[in-house]
Amino acid sequence: MATYIAFLRYTPKAKEAIKESPARREAAKKLFASAGANLKHVYLTMGRYDAVAIAEAPNDETMARLALTGASQGFIQTETVRAFTEEEADKIINSLP
């Protein structure tokens, strides 16, 4: 499966209901599992982003659907990037002309 890193910002709605965050995280894990994906880790962070999530999904379309589903609930804004493992990166680099 492909790895993704999602940088999350809480919306005002999320900040008002911050104590519900653990339950929303667990619901997100179940949503990912139902889509054949895995929400591996969610870290509370300081600085530019409120949280960072590490996920695996079978393809970009699945991850995009999950990110859009999460954002549509109104609690987060997300910037999601595809992350390549060392092995994947080496394969890409070694294929360069």
N, C-alpha and C positions, 0 to 999 in steps of 0.2 A: 504494500500500500504506500501511497505517497504521503509525505509529511508536510504539515502546514503549521505556520506560526500566525496566530491571530493577536493583533494588538487591539485591546479593548478600551473604550472610554465609556464611563457611565453617563447616562442621560440624567437630567433632573429627576425624571420619574424613578430611575434606579436609586438615586441618592436619597430620595424620600422614603424608599422602601428597602434601605440597605440591609436591614436585619433579615430580609427574605432571600438574600443572595445565596446562602448555602442550599436552600431548597431549589432555587432556579438553576444552580450549577448541577445538582443531581438530576433535575428534569432534562437539562441539556445533555448529560451523559446518556440518558435513556433514549433521547431523540437521536443522538449519533449512532448508538447501537442499533436502533431500528432501521437506520439507513445503511448499515453495513460498515460504519465508520467507528472510530474510537477517539473519544475526548480523553487524552492521556493525562494531561496535567493542566491545572489552572492556577496561576500564581497571582496573588495580589501584589501590585508593584507601586513604587513611588516614582514620581516624576511625570513625564509626558503622558503616560498611559496609566490607567487605573488597574488593569490586569493584563496578563499575557497568557494565552492558551496554546498548548501544543496538541495537535490532533493528527490523526491518520485517516485518510479516506481513499477509496478505490480509484477516484479520478477527480479532476478539477470540477466537473459538473456537480458531483455529489457535494463537494466542499462548498461550492458557490450556493447551492440550494440550502445547505445547513446555515451558512453565514447569513443569507437573506432571511431565513426563517427566524433566526435569533434577532436580527435587527428589526424585523417587522413587529416584534413584541414591544418595542419601544424602550427597552432598558439599556441597550448598548449601541454604540457605533463601533464598527469594526474595520480594521485594515488587515487583510489576510494575505500572506505571502506563501509561496511554495518554497519549501526548504529541501535541499538536496543533501543526502548523506555523503560522507567522504567517498564511499565507493561509487555512488552515482556521479559525484563531481569528477572523480578521476576518469570515469568512463566518458563523460562529456569532454573533458580536457584532452584525453588521449585520442578522441575522434577528430580533433581539429586538424585541418590540412597543414 
